[in-house]
Amino acid sequence: MAPDTPCACPRCTCEVQASQAVVRDGQSFCSDACATGHPNHEPCHGSGSCGCSCAE
């Protein structure tokens, strides 16, 4: 199993498994929100359950 890698979103603190990553432009993100740059300030996971504030 491959190790988890940091989400490519610069302000995100999440780790992502390669098998679950959202890949965009060759980078691995933990969610669609991170992959698209949070255009509507949406959290990367529902209700900020991961604890990071990358959508702000």
Secondary structure, DSSP 8 states (H G I E B T S, - for coil): ----EE-SSTT---EE-GGG-EEETTEEESSHHHHTT-TT---SSGGGTT---TT-
